[in-house]
Amino acid sequence: MNTKFCLHVPPNMWREFKKSMLESRMFNEEVIGFFFCQRHQVSKRKVRYIPKTWVVPTAECYEHQSTDGLILTQRFHSYLLENHLFAGLDLVHIHTHAGRSIPDFSYIDDRYESEYSRFIGSNFPKKPRLISGVFDEDLQSCKFRMWDRKGREFERVEFCNSLFEISNSQNLINNPDLMFARQKIFGEVNQNTLSKLKVGLIGCGGIGSIFAELLGRLGVKNWVLIDPDKLEQVNLNRMPGATQEMVEQNWHKVHYVKHLIKKVYAQGSHVKTIPTTIESDLAKQEIASCDLIVVATDNHLSRKTAQELALQYMRPLVCLGTHIDVKPDNTPRMYSRITVPPIGGGWCLMCGNIINLQRAALESAPSAINNMAAGAGYLEGINDPSVFWLNSICASTAVGVIHGMVSGFLNVDSGIDWIYEFPGSEWRKTDTEYLQTDDCYFCGINSSENVVQNSDFESPEFENRGFDNSDFIIW
């Protein structure tokens, strides 16, 4: 079986890239843009290319630009190579052809892409690969391919600009399960996506177990479950289906949640259990392969790690939590919170102050330091209080959010942060514009670049390596 290659560009990033591409065209000229991508080996037969930065040149960066083809200035091209390819990233060229029909690669494309793939494959230490894409003039229809380093052969690359890298163009469910007959209103494609969605759940306790039960019954059958803890007596009041016998038999929580899912799907489901923390290498590797990351833990370190993985691998993240405290008049305040940071950055759990980095650091410290911090009042002496019904509000709302993400009736491109307060029974929705943090250590690095003028970049000294100006990029 051949390896499947996919270029997966998050919706927000694609929207900005496409806008810059169209704005860079003065009349009907062809235009070009670049993604610089990290290679992610998802499995033996699947490779993702994840864009870490993008560049769209404007008219000043072209030596020639018309409907017949393109030539970039050597100065601008040297700038691209020195600032991006030396970082060890692979290169994606996207150019347009005139017209609105389904595009195809031309003879000129074949010739120069072949030469260029040999050039970058032999002149850079990490031997980057060239992926090329051709679009119609409106950037609607496309074809993608990836060249070998000798420029002799190429392989097909799938292009995806949605939240989830799941193809619905074929293999739709022809005979849908009667279990989902009452979900037909959301469409066949929606149910097909849910059935293929691979969810990584970090935390299988009071919130995570309810969440898995609900999302499983919506149609999700593929899971990676991560939690180091075992069932205890104190868990039985808020974990559906958990029994005293499971506690006595020392069940891990991941095996208990797997039991819940398998009760719904005796066949056709795939559930991988990892009874360890998210900080382990195995857990990180498995989470990176998931289409969606959900964190429902009661500590800050695991949420920080989940957010870092979501940013690194460009995966959507859903963070769940509840909190109960008591006001001075002895009446309780109870909160459920569902947070979905924008995929790829803009704001994250850390810069949004949704997790406490000091607490995360203490949780990762050796136990002796942790005990000293607790004695000094930096950590609470007991776990946060919790009740089943509040956890259920949090979990069920999160499932609704994910259903909206899959179906398309909820836009999370800019992220969401919803807080439910009881007994006031109010939903508060954070204005996510205020969460934007350009200088955040984790997500604030500018991941896109639109070169507006030649003066915006220095002319670096860059060895030609046998290519004259006309040999660089022509389409």
Secondary structure as UniProt FT lines:
FT   STRAND          4..8
FT   HELIX           11..23
FT   STRAND          32..43
FT   TURN            44..45
FT   STRAND          46..57
FT   HELIX           59..61
FT   STRAND          62..66
FT   TURN            67..68
FT   STRAND          69..72
FT   HELIX           74..84
FT   HELIX           85..87
FT   STRAND          90..96
FT   HELIX           107..123
FT   TURN            125..126
FT   STRAND          130..135
FT   TURN            137..138
FT   STRAND          142..147
FT   TURN            149..150
FT   STRAND          154..156
FT   STRAND          158..160
FT   HELIX           178..186
FT   HELIX           188..196
FT   STRAND          198..202
FT   TURN            206..207
FT   HELIX           208..218
FT   STRAND          222..226
FT   HELIX           233..235
FT   TURN            236..237
FT   TURN            240..241
FT   HELIX           244..248
FT   TURN            249..250
FT   HELIX           253..264
FT   STRAND          270..274
FT   TURN            278..279
FT   HELIX           281..288
FT   STRAND          292..295
FT   HELIX           300..313
FT   STRAND          317..326
FT   TURN            328..329
FT   STRAND          332..340
FT   TURN            343..344
FT   TURN            349..353
FT   HELIX           357..364
FT   HELIX           367..375
FT   TURN            376..377
FT   HELIX           388..407
FT   TURN            413..414
FT   STRAND          416..422
FT   TURN            423..425
FT   STRAND          426..429
FT   HELIX           432..435
FT   TURN            438..439
FT   TURN            441..443
FT   STRAND          449..451
FT   HELIX           454..456
FT   TURN            465..466
FT   HELIX           469..471
//
